[in-house]
Amino acid sequence: MENVLHAVVSNKSEVVLIDITGLLVLDTVVAHHLIEVVNAIHIVGGKSMLVGIRPEIAQTIVQLGVNLSDVTTLGTLQEGIEKALEETNRCIREVIH
């Protein structure tokens, strides 16, 4: 968490994508830590998006009663990048020399 918060502040990050694609198991400890990271990012001025949520993890989140209503959640990293670009009024363009 400390590294993420320092990066948000030093880079003046507007959006932080938290990619949990490789997360195989989600328990209450991991879920609690994710929420703490999301809240801390918000406190230092960033917005978090939780991406890479597989159906099994989504089901576990619901079963654990984790409240993600204040967090943007997306199924893939690509969707997260597109949403982050949209929310920060940025786009990716091809530059032809």
C-alpha positions as CSV (number, residue, x, y, z in Angstrom):
1,M,0.0,0.0,0.0
2,E,2.8,2.4,0.9
3,N,4.4,2.1,-2.6
4,V,1.1,2.7,-4.3
5,L,0.3,5.8,-2.2
6,H,3.8,7.2,-2.9
7,A,3.4,6.6,-6.6
8,V,-0.1,8.2,-6.7
9,V,1.3,11.3,-5.0
10,S,4.6,11.6,-6.8
11,N,3.1,11.0,-10.2
12,K,-0.1,13.0,-9.5
13,S,-2.1,10.0,-10.6
14,E,-5.8,10.6,-11.2
15,V,-6.7,6.9,-11.7
16,V,-5.2,3.8,-10.3
17,L,-6.0,0.5,-11.9
18,I,-5.9,-2.5,-9.5
19,D,-5.6,-5.5,-11.7
20,I,-6.7,-8.7,-9.9
21,T,-6.6,-11.0,-13.0
22,G,-4.1,-13.3,-11.4
23,L,-5.9,-13.5,-8.1
24,L,-6.8,-17.1,-7.6
25,V,-8.4,-16.9,-4.2
26,L,-10.1,-14.1,-2.4
27,D,-10.7,-14.3,1.3
28,T,-11.8,-11.8,3.9
29,V,-8.2,-10.7,4.6
30,V,-7.4,-10.0,0.9
31,A,-10.8,-8.3,0.4
32,H,-10.2,-6.1,3.4
33,H,-6.8,-5.2,2.2
34,L,-8.2,-4.2,-1.3
35,I,-10.7,-2.0,0.3
36,E,-8.0,-0.3,2.5
37,V,-5.9,0.3,-0.6
38,V,-8.9,1.8,-2.5
39,N,-9.8,4.0,0.5
40,A,-6.2,5.2,0.9
41,I,-5.9,6.0,-2.8
42,H,-9.0,8.1,-2.5
43,I,-7.7,10.0,0.6
44,V,-4.6,11.1,-1.3
45,G,-6.6,12.3,-4.3
46,G,-6.8,9.4,-6.7
47,K,-9.6,7.2,-7.9
48,S,-9.3,3.4,-8.0
49,M,-10.7,1.0,-10.5
50,L,-10.7,-2.7,-9.8
51,V,-10.2,-4.6,-13.0
52,G,-9.7,-8.2,-14.1
53,I,-12.5,-9.6,-12.0
54,R,-13.3,-13.2,-13.0
55,P,-16.8,-14.6,-12.3
56,E,-15.6,-16.8,-9.4
57,I,-14.0,-13.8,-7.7
58,A,-17.1,-11.7,-8.3
59,Q,-19.2,-14.4,-6.7
60,T,-16.8,-14.6,-3.7
61,I,-16.9,-10.8,-3.3
62,V,-20.7,-10.9,-3.1
63,Q,-20.7,-13.9,-0.7
64,L,-18.3,-12.1,1.6
65,G,-20.5,-9.1,1.6
66,V,-17.8,-6.8,0.4
67,N,-19.2,-3.4,-0.5
68,L,-17.7,-2.1,-3.8
69,S,-20.4,0.4,-4.5
70,D,-17.9,3.3,-4.4
71,V,-15.4,1.5,-6.7
72,T,-15.5,1.2,-10.5
73,T,-15.2,-2.5,-11.3
74,L,-14.5,-3.8,-14.7
75,G,-14.0,-7.3,-16.1
76,T,-10.8,-6.7,-18.0
77,L,-7.7,-4.6,-17.9
78,Q,-8.5,-3.2,-21.4
79,E,-11.9,-2.0,-20.2
80,G,-10.1,-0.4,-17.2
81,I,-7.7,1.4,-19.5
82,E,-10.5,2.6,-21.8
83,K,-12.5,3.9,-18.8
84,A,-9.5,5.6,-17.2
85,L,-8.7,7.4,-20.4
86,E,-12.4,8.4,-20.8
87,E,-12.6,9.7,-17.2
88,T,-9.4,11.8,-17.6
89,N,-10.3,13.1,-21.0
90,R,-7.4,11.4,-22.7
91,C,-7.1,9.1,-25.7
92,I,-4.5,7.0,-27.5
93,R,-3.8,8.0,-31.0
94,E,-1.5,6.5,-33.6
95,V,1.3,8.9,-34.5
96,I,2.5,8.6,-38.1
97,H,5.9,10.1,-38.9
